[in-house]
Each structure stands twice: as C-alpha cells, then as structure tokens.
C-alpha cells in the first residue's frame, strides 16, 4: 500500500463514528455500482475490534458495498439531544449530572433508529451492543420481526504490539494529515511533508490511555463475543493485512455466517 493510501485509510479510521448523523434518514440510494451483490442481504452486522484495528475503515467499506447505514449509539444520542426529543431530554439530564446513560434509555433510542427505512437491507452496528444485556435485548428486539435477520458478529483481531504502535505512533498535522512514526513516518521527524507544520500526538493516543481502553474493551467485549460464538454467529478476521484484503475477508465471513444462520 502506498503512503498516501495508508494516510487516507488511517484518516477515515480516525474519524469513524465521530460524525453526527441525523436522527431520521431517508432511504439509502443504491446506485448500480454500489452493491457488491444485490441478491445478498447483509442484515445486521456487528463489527468488533480493539482500538486501532480499523473498524471505522471497514464499516465504511461495507456501507458502500451494500448500501446500508452505520448505526452509531454515539450519533443517535447526540442527535436525540440536539433535536430535543423526549429520549434526548432524559439523556441530557443524565449527561449533565455526569451520570451514565442507562441501557434502557440507549435501547429505546436504538429501537427508534431501527424503525427508519434505510435499515431494511441491514446495518453496521457501531458502539452497540457493548454488554451482554444489550446483546440479548437486541436479539429479542430483532426476533420480533420475522422479516429481520439476526445479528452476526465479526471481530477484527490485530496483535497487541501492532495495535500499540498504530495508536501511540500516530501523529497529526493541524490540517488533519495523519502519519505514523513506525509504519508511515514523515520525511523529517515531527514535520508534515505537505505544509511543514508541526505534527502532534493527541492526548488519547498515549500508551497509558491505550492500556486502559484495552482493559475496558476486553472486559466488556468478552461476554458479547461468547454470546454470539455459542449461537454460531461469530467469526474472527486477521486485521494485520491491507485494507482491501481485510475487507475481502470480512465479506467472505459475512456471507458464511449469513448462509449458516439462515439454515
């Protein structure tokens, strides 16, 4: 992969899940070249993976291939609060008090989002379900509609040291150009190749923050993974390859899981 392509991929991954989506979206237009297979319904897909594995990049690839949206609990929460919905008002009161938004409130917001017509072919789950309780709730919610497929979960796995380098090696220019001192360094250390600006490391890209995020991820995700593994709706993908190869492997795993769960 060229340096420029790597920067684009990392830039997409860095921004994934941070763009606020509208609460209500229209039906997704499906151009002739957009869908990898018009006869294949991806259904609900949960992409799992530790910080830095590239979930955002891969989610964007699946969205483009199948014309399905990303359902992000962060986006949903912000949109509800921004629009002043009843659920948003309740969530804002908790946020203002420094209290975590309850599973029940998050579940209600997700339920409302899944009623939107753009989810009919499927959707990519982002940030939900994080816990076993949320996973079991979602299964029950989806099973109530006989026309809705069950969730399949795909975990992108990358070696711990590689992830550490991806996160702690990241440096960003004021214009948002992304480098990595290990895999994609600038020509001159600490200086952007394009505009000569000083590169910085974000506070949340430090090793201490990464270690804590990994602990949280592993503690929360293990029960969710086991839940879907027991039901034969889970696969692991090696994420230490090119973006294109990982996308191809995720697509193949998705089709295997979907064919299996439809039997």
KOLDREN-716178 format. One line per 2 residues: for each residue x, y, z of N, C-alpha, C. Coordinates in pm, whole numbers, plus 32768, in hexadecimal, padded with zeros to 4 digits. Layout:
residues N
X,Y,Z,X,Y,Z,X,Y,Z | ...
***
This chain:
residues 263
8054,7F89,8000,8000,8000,8000,8057,807C,8000 | 8036,80DF,7FAD,8086,8158,7FA9,8071,81AA,8025
80D2,8206,803F,80C8,8259,80B6,804A,82AE,80B4 | 8027,82E4,803D,7FB1,833A,8035,7F32,82EC,804F
7F29,8270,801C,7EB3,821F,8034,7EA8,81FB,80C6 | 7F1A,81DE,8107,7F17,81BE,8194,7EE5,8234,81E5
7F12,82AD,81BE,7EE5,8323,8208,7E4E,8335,81FB | 7E1A,831E,8183,7D8A,832A,816F,7D40,82C6,81C5
7D70,8249,81C7,7D2F,81E1,8214,7D30,8203,82A9 | 7DA4,8232,82DB,7DAD,8254,8367,7D57,82CD,8387
7D4D,832A,832A,7CFB,83A1,8341,7C68,837B,834E | 7C3B,8320,82F6,7BB0,82F2,82FE,7B99,82AC,8382
7BF8,8256,83A9,7BE8,820C,8427,7BE5,826A,849D | 7C34,82D3,849B,7C3A,8330,850B,7BB7,837C,851B
7B75,8394,84AA,7AFA,83E1,84B0,7A7E,838B,84C2 | 7A8C,830A,84AF,7A17,82B1,84B0,79CD,82BB,8533
794A,82C5,852C,78F7,82C7,85A3,78F1,834C,85E7 | 7933,83B4,85B2,7934,8435,85F6,78DE,849C,85AE
78AC,847B,853A,7857,84D8,84F1,77C8,84C7,851F | 7786,8535,8540,76FD,852E,8572,76A0,8513,84FD
7650,84A9,850A,75F1,8487,84A2,7569,84BE,84C8 | 7514,84DE,8469,748E,850D,8489,743E,849D,84C7
73DD,84C3,851B,738C,845F,8560,7339,8410,84FD | 7304,8456,8498,72B3,8414,8434,72F7,8420,83AE
730C,83B0,836D,734D,83B3,82EB,72F1,8377,8283 | 7300,839F,8209,72AC,836C,819E,72E3,82E8,816C
7296,82A8,8116,72C1,8229,80DE,7343,823C,8093 | 73A2,81E3,80A8,7424,81EE,8067,7416,81D1,7FD2
744A,822B,7F80,744A,8213,7EF0,74AF,81A7,7ECE | 748A,814B,7E79,74E1,80DC,7E58,7508,80E3,7DC4
7573,812A,7DA3,759D,8131,7D16,75C6,80A9,7CE3 | 75C4,809B,7C60,75DF,8019,7C22,7667,7FE1,7C4D
76C8,8037,7C65,774E,8008,7C85,7767,7FFF,7D1B | 7702,8024,7D6C,771A,802F,7DFC,771A,7FA7,7E41
76C4,7F4D,7E16,76B2,7ED1,7E60,7709,7E61,7E28 | 774D,7E1C,7E82,77A2,7DAE,7E58,774E,7D3A,7E22
76D8,7D27,7E5B,7681,7CBA,7E30,75F2,7CE1,7E56 | 75A4,7D09,7DF4,751D,7D3A,7E11,74C2,7CCD,7E49
74E4,7C50,7E31,7493,7BE3,7E63,74B9,7BB8,7EF0 | 7524,7BF3,7F25,7552,7BCE,7FAB,7529,7C39,800F
74DF,7C10,8075,74B8,7C6B,80E0,751A,7C5B,8154 | 756A,7CC2,8170,75CB,7CB5,81DD,758A,7CAE,8266
7515,7CEE,8277,74D3,7CEF,82F8,7525,7D3B,835F | 7501,7D2F,83DF,754B,7D74,8448,75D6,7D37,845C
763D,7D8B,8459,76C6,7D5E,8469,7708,7DA9,84DC | 773B,7D5F,853B,7786,7D9A,85A9,781B,7D87,858F
7862,7DF7,857A,78F2,7DF1,856A,7933,7E0B,85F1 | 7984,7DAD,861D,79CA,7DB9,869C,7A5F,7DC6,8683
7AA3,7E03,86E2,7B33,7E10,86D5,7B69,7E77,8736 | 7BE1,7E61,8762,7C21,7EBC,87C2,7C3F,7F42,877F
7C5E,7FA9,87CE,7C83,802B,8795,7CF7,801E,8733 | 7CE5,8054,86BB,7D52,8053,865A,7D4E,7FE3,85F5
7CEC,7F89,85FB,7CEA,7F19,859C,7CB4,7F41,8513 | 7C72,7FB4,850B,7C3D,7FE0,848A,7BAA,7FC6,8475
7B5C,7FBF,84E2,7ACC,7FA6,84D4,7A89,8011,847F | 7AB0,808E,8496,7A71,80FB,844C,7A85,80EF,83B7
7B00,80D1,838E,7B1F,80BF,8300,7ACD,804D,82C4 | 7AC5,7FDE,830C,7A7D,7F6A,82D8,79E6,7F81,82D8
79B4,7FC9,833A,7925,7FEA,833C,7901,803C,82C2 | 7955,809E,829F,793C,80F0,8229,793A,809B,81AA
7993,8038,81A3,7998,7FE1,812D,7918,7F90,811F | 78E5,7F5A,818E,7869,7F0C,8189,77F2,7F64,8168
77F1,7FDD,819E,7784,803A,8181,777E,8059,80EC | 77F4,8070,80B0,77FA,808F,8022,77D5,8016,7FCC
7800,7FA0,7FF6,77E9,7F27,7FA8,7757,7EFF,7FA5 | 7712,7F0E,8016,7689,7EDA,8021,761E,7F45,802F
7646,7FC5,8034,75E2,802E,803F,7598,802B,80C3 | 75DF,800E,812F,75A2,8007,81B3,75E1,8071,820E
7599,809F,8274,75CD,8108,82CB,761D,80D1,8340 | 7666,812B,837E,76A8,810B,83FC,764F,813F,846C
762D,80E9,84C9,75DA,8110,853A,7635,8123,85B2 | 7650,81A0,85D1,76AD,81C3,863D,7660,81F9,86B5
7674,81BB,8729,762D,81EB,87A1,765A,8278,87C6 | 76D7,8298,87AB,7707,831F,87C7,76BD,8385,8772
76AF,8367,86EF,7666,83C0,8695,75D4,83CC,86BE | 7597,835A,86E0,750A,835A,8706,74F4,83AE,8783
754C,839E,87E5,7540,83EA,8862,754B,8480,8847 | 75B1,84A6,87FB,75C4,8535,87DE,7550,856E,878E
751C,8520,8730,74AE,8550,86DD,742F,8563,8730 | 7414,8507,878A,739E,8513,87E1,73A9,858E,883B
741F,85A3,8872,7434,8617,88C9,7427,8698,8878 | 7463,869A,8801,7460,8711,87AC,73D2,8734,8782
7382,86CE,8762,72FA,86E5,8734,7296,86F7,87A6 | 72C3,86E0,8821,726C,86F5,8893,71FA,8691,889D
720F,8615,886F,71A8,85AF,887D,7196,858C,8911 | 712B,8546,892F,7114,851F,89BA,7186,84C8,89ED
71B4,846C,8998,7225,8418,89C0,72A2,846E,89CF | 72B2,84D0,8976,7326,8528,897C,7327,857C,89FB
72B4,85AD,8A23,72AB,85FC,8A9E,72D1,85A8,8B18 | 72A2,852C,8B19,72C3,84D3,8B88,7358,84B5,8B8A
7392,849E,8B14,7421,8481,8B0C,7475,84FA,8B34 | 744B,8572,8B09,7496,85EC,8B27,749A,8605,8BBD
742B,85E9,8C00,7427,85FD,8C91,748E,85A5,8CD6 | 749D,852A,8CA5,74FF,84CE,8CDF,758E,84FB,8CBF
75A3,8523,8C41,7627,8550,8C17,7651,85CC,8C67 | 75F5,8629,8C7A,7614,86A4,8CC4,7638,8687,8D56
7602,8619,8D89,761F,85F2,8E13,769E,859D,8E1D | 76D9,857F,8DA8,774F,852B,8DA7,7730,8498,8DBA
76B2,8474,8DA2,7684,83EA,8DB4,7680,83A1,8D2E | 76A4,8322,8D2D,769F,82D3,8CB2,760E,82C0,8C86
75F9,82C7,8C04,7575,82AE,8BCD,7556,8219,8BDC | 74E1,81F9,8C11,74BE,816E,8C30,74AD,811A,8BB2
74BD,8096,8BC2,74A6,803A,8B53,7419,804A,8B1C | 73B7,805C,8B75,732C,8065,8B4A,7317,80DD,8AEE
7354,814E,8B10,7346,81C6,8ABF,738D,81B6,8A38 | 7404,817D,8A3B,744E,8163,89BF,73FF,8103,8967
73C8,809A,89A4,737A,8038,8959,7303,8079,8912 | 72BF,80D4,8958,724C,8118,891B,7277,816B,88A2
72E9,81AE,88AF,731B,81FF,883F,733E,81A7,87C8 | 737E,8136,87E4,73A2,80D9,8778,7324,80A2,8735
72BF,807F,8787,7242,804B,8750,7202,80AF,86F1 | 7202,812F,8717,71CB,8197,86C0,721B,81A2,863E
72A0,819B,864A,72F6,81A9,85D2,72DE,8136,8570 | 72C8,80BE,85A5,72B8,804A,854E,7231,8047,8506
71D8,80A3,852B,7158,80AF,84E5,7166,80FD,8463 | 71D7,8140,8450,71EC,8191,83D8,71FF,8137,835D
71CA,8160,82EA,71C9,8108,8274,7252,80E7,823B | 72B9,8136,825C,733C,8119,8221,737E,809F,825E
7341,8064,82C6,737B,7FED,8306,7340,7F6C,82CE | 72EC,7F75,8266,72A1,7EFF,823A,72FB,7E91,8204
736B,7EB4,81C2,73C7,7E50,818D,7427,7E1E,81F8 | 743B,7E6F,825F,749A,7E51,82C8,74DB,7ED0,82F9
7539,7EC2,8354,757E,7F36,838C,75FB,7F07,83D4 | 765A,7F65,83E4,76D4,7F4A,842D,76C6,7F83,84B8
76D4,7F31,851E,76C8,7F5E,85A8,774C,7F98,85D8 | 7747,800F,860F,77BE,8055,863F,77A8,807E,86D0
77F4,8042,872B,77E9,8065,87B8,7775,8023,8800 | 7734,7FC6,87C0,76C1,7F80,87FA,76B0,7EFC,87B1
7695,7E8D,87F9,7690,7E81,888B,771C,7E78,88C9 | 772E,7EBE,8938,77AD,7EB9,8980,77AD,7E53,89F1
7736,7E30,8A20,772A,7DD5,8A91,76D2,7D5E,8A6C | 76D7,7CF5,8ABF,7684,7C7F,8AA7,75F0,7CA3,8AB0
75CA,7CF9,8B0E,753E,7D21,8B1B,750D,7D66,8A9C | 7560,7DBC,8A62,753A,7DFF,89E7,752E,7D9C,8974
7588,7D3A,896F,7585,7CD6,8904,7505,7C81,890A | 74E0,7C57,8982,7466,7C06,8990,73EB,7C58,8971
73EC,7CD8,899A,737B,7D2F,8979,736D,7D3D,88E3 | 73DC,7D53,889F,73D9,7D68,880E,73A6,7CEA,87C7
73D2,7C76,87F3,73A2,7BF9,87B6,730A,7BEF,87C3 | 72D7,7C0F,8839,7246,7C08,8850,71FC,7C6D,87FA
7235,7CE6,87F2,71F8,7D51,87A3,71EE,7D2A,870F | 7259,7CF3,86D8,725B,7CD0,864B,7205,7C55,862D
7200,7BF7,868B,71B3,7B7C,8673,711D,7B96,8670 | 70F2,7C0A,86A1,7063,7C2A,86A0,702F,7C43,8613
708A,7C61,85B6,7065,7C78,852A,7096,7C02,84D8 | 703C,7BB1,84A2,7066,7B39,8456,70B3,7B5B,83D7
70AD,7BD8,83AA,70F4,7BFF,8331,7180,7C35,834C | 71A5,7C38,83CB,7228,7C6D,83F0,7289,7BFB,840F
7300,7C02,83D6,7366,7B9D,83EF,73A6,7BB2,8477 | 73DD,7B49,84B4,7423,7B58,8533,74AB,7B9A,8520
74E2,7BCC,858B,7566,7C0A,8588,75D1,7B9F,8571 | 7633,7BBF,851D,76AC,7B6E,8514,7720,7BC8,853E
777F,7B8F,8586,77ED,7BDC,85BE,7872,7BB2,8582 | 78C1,7C14,8558,7945,7BFB,8520,79AA,7C4E,856D
7A0F,7C0B,85A4,7A75,7C4E,85F3,7AF6,7C5A,85A3 | 7B29,7CD5,8597,7BA8,7CED,8554,7C16,7CE6,85BD
7C74,7C8C,85A9,7CDB,7C72,860F,7D64,7C9B,85DA | 7DAC,7CE7,862B,7E34,7D12,860B,7E8B,7CFF,8687
7F08,7CD5,8673,7F65,7CBF,86E2,7F70,7D3B,873B | 7F7C,7D25,87BE,7F7D,7D92,881F,7FEB,7DF7,8801
8065,7DC9,87E6,80D3,7E25,87CC,80BC,7E77,874E | 807F,7E37,86EA,805F,7E7F,8670,7FF9,7EED,868A
7F94,7ECD,86DB,7F2F,7F32,8700,7F6F,7FA4,874D | 7FC9,7F81,87A8,800D,7FE7,87F7,8058,8048,879C
809C,8011,8737,80E5,8066,86D9,8086,80BB,8684 | 8016,8080,865C,7FB5,80CB,860B,7F80,8145,8657
7F66,8132,86D7,7F2A,819E,8727,7F93,8200,8757 | 7FFA,81CE,879B,805C,8229,87D8,80BA,8267,8771
80C3,822B,86FA,8119,8262,8692,80D4,82CA,863C | 8055,82E0,8652,8009,833C,85FE,802E,83CE,861C
8046,8419,85B0,8062,84A8,85BB,800B,84F0,8555 | 7FD8,8564,857A,7F76,85AA,8528,7FA0,863B,8512
7F8D,866B,8497,7FAB,86F6,8477,7F31,874C,8498 | 7F40,87CF,84A4,7ECC,8827,84BC,7E60,8819,8452
7E87,87F5,83D8,7E26,87E4,836B,7DE4,875B,836C | 7E0D,8704,83C9,7DCF,8681,83D5,7E15,8611,838A
7E8B,862C,8354,7ED6,85C0,8312,7F11,8564,837B | 7F05,84E1,8363,7F2C,847E,83C8,7FA9,8432,839C
8008,8429,83F7,8083,83DC,83E2,808E,8375,8453 | 80EF,831C,8444,810F,82C0,84AF,81A6,82AF,84B3
81E3,82C8,8525,8274,82C7,852E,82AF,823D,8516 | 825D,81D3,8520,828D,814B,850A,8274,811C,847A
81FC,8132,8447,81D6,80F9,83C6,81CE,815D,8354 | 81BD,81DB,8374,81AB,8240,830B,81E4,82C6,833A
8267,82CB,8356,82A2,8344,838F,82B0,83B4,8329 | 82B0,8431,8358,82CC,84A1,82FC,835F,849E,82D4
8381,84E6,826A,840B,84E9,823C,8467,8525,82A6 | 8435,858A,82EC,847E,85C8,835A,842E,85B2,83DA
846C,8578,843E,8426,8557,84B9,83DC,85D0,84F2 | 835C,85BD,850E,830C,8625,854E,82DA,8692,84F3
82F4,8687,8470,82CD,86F0,8413,8277,86B6,83A3 | 8209,86F9,8382,81B0,86CD,8317,81F6,86DA,8290
81EE,8672,823E,822B,8673,81BA,81EE,86DD,815F | 816F,86FB,8171,8125,874F,8113,8137,87E4,8130
811D,880C,81AF,8120,889C,81CC,8189,88C6,8231 | 81DA,8867,8261,8246,8889,82BD,821A,88A9,834A
819B,888F,8368,8169,88AB,83EF,819B,8843,8452 | 8192,8863,84D2,81BF,8809,853C,8156,879E,8557
8182,8722,855A,8127,86B3,8577,8119,86A3,860E | 80A1,867B,8639,808A,8669,86C8,804D,85E0,86E3
805C,85B3,875E,801D,8537,878B,7FA5,855D,87E1 | 7F31,8529,87BF,7EBA,8547,880E,7EC8,850B,8899
7E90,854C,8900,7E99,8517,8988,7E63,8489,8996 | 7DF8,846A,894B,7DBD,83E4,8958,7E06,837B,8906
7E75,83A2,88C6,7EC9,8340,887F,7F43,8317,88D3 | 7F44,833A,8952,7FB3,8314,89AA,7FA7,8281,89D1
8016,8247,89FB,8016,81B9,8A21,7FBD,81A1,8A9B | 7FBF,81FC,8AFB,7F6F,81EB,8B74,7EDA,81E4,8B54
7EAE,823E,8AFB,7E21,823E,8AD3,7E00,81BF,8A85 | 7E5B,8196,8A2D,7E46,811E,89DE,7E35,80A3,8A37
7E8A,8095,8A9C,7E83,8022,8AF6,7DFC,801D,8B3C | 7DCB,808F,8B6A,7D4A,8092,8BAF,7CD7,8072,8B4F
7CE1,80A6,8AD5,7C79,8089,8A73,7C76,7FF5,8A4F | 7CEA,7FB6,8A49,7CF1,7F27,8A2C,7CB2,7ED6,8A9D
7CCD,7EFE,8B18,7C92,7EB6,8B8B,7BFA,7EBE,8B86 | 7BC8,7F36,8B6A,7B37,7F48,8B63,7AFB,7EF8,8AF1
7B3D,7EFE,8A7D,7B0D,7EB4,8A09,7B04,7E1E,8A26 | 7B6F,7DE6,8A5E,7B73,7D57,8A76,7B0B,7D2D,8ADD
7AF9,7D7E,8B46,7A99,7D5B,8BAE,7A09,7D5F,8B79 | 79EB,7DC4,8B27,7963,7DD3,8AF4,7945,7D73,8A81
79A7,7D5D,8A2C,798E,7D14,89B0,798E,7C7D,89C0 | 79DB,7C49,8A1D,79E5,7BB7,8A2C,795C,7B73,8A38
7902,7BA3,8A8F,787E,7B61,8A99,782C,7B6E,8A18 | 783A,7BDF,89D2,77EF,7BF2,8955,7821,7B90,88EB
78A5,7B82,88E1,78DE,7B23,8882,78AF,7A95,88A0 | 78B5,7A6F,891E,788B,79E8,8944,77F8,79D1,8925
77A7,7A38,8938,7717,7A30,891B,7700,7A0A,8888 | 7741,7A50,882E,772D,7A36,879F,7776,79B8,8772
77E8,7999,87B2,7831,791F,878E,77DC,78A3,87AB | 779B,78A2,881F,7748,782F,8845,76D7,7818,87E1
76AA,7883,87A2,763A,7877,8744,7668,7863,86B4 | 76EC,7852,86A2,7720,783D,861C,7715,78B7,85C3
7719,792D,8600,770B,79AA,85B3,7783,7A05,85CA | 77F9,79C9,85D0,7872,7A15,85EE,78E9,79DE,85A1
793C,7A39,856C,79BC,7A12,852E,7A25,7A7B,854E | 7AA3,7A4E,8550,7B14,7AA9,8562,7B5D,7AB9,84DD
7B8C,7B33,84C5,7BD5,7B54,844B,7C5D,7B90,8471 | 7CC5,7B64,842F,7D4A,7B9E,8446,7D4F,7C28,8407
7D5E,7C8F,845B,7D5E,7D17,842A,7DE7,7D4D,8406 | 7E4E,7CF8,840D,7ED7,7D27,83F2,7EFB,7D11,835E
7EA2,7D42,8306,7EB8,7D39,8275,7E8F,7DBF,8238 | 7E96,7DC7,81B5,7E6C,7E42,8173,7DD7,7E5A,818A
7DAE,7ED6,817E,7D21,7EF9,818F,7CCA,7EA6,8131 | 7CF7,7E9A,80B4,7CA8,7E51,8050,7C9B,7DBC,8071
7D07,7D80,80A3,7D03,7CF2,80C4,7CA9,7CD9,813C | 7CB0,7D30,819F,7C5A,7D20,8214,7BC8,7D2F,81EC
7BAB,7D8E,8193,7B22,7DA0,8163,7AF1,7D21,811E | 7B45,7CE5,80CB,7B1F,7C6B,8084,7B05,7BF8,80E5
7B57,7BEE,814D,7B45,7B82,81AF,7AC8,7B98,8203 | 7AAA,7C16,8224,7A30,7C33,826F,79B6,7C11,821A
79B9,7C35,819B,794A,7C18,8141,7932,7B82,8136 | 799F,7B36,812A,7992,7AA4,8120,795A,7A6A,81A2
798A,7A9D,8214,7959,7A6D,8295,78C6,7A8F,82A8 | 78A0,7B07,827D,7815,7B31,8288,77B9,7AD4,823A
77E2,7AAF,81C2,778F,7A56,8171,7789,79CA,81AD | 77F9,799B,81E5,77F7,7917,8227,7798,791A,829E
77A4,7980,82F0,774F,7989,8368,76BD,7998,8342 | 76A3,79E9,82DD,7617,79FE,82B6,75DA,797F,827C
7626,7936,822A,75F5,78B9,81F3,75DD,7853,8261 | 7636,7852,82C5,7629,77F3,8334,75B0,7813,838A
759C,7894,83A7,752E,78BB,8401,74A7,78B0,83BD | 74A7,78A6,8337,7429,789B,82EE,73FB,780A,82E0
7452,77AB,8309,742F,771E,82F7,73BE,76F7,8355
***
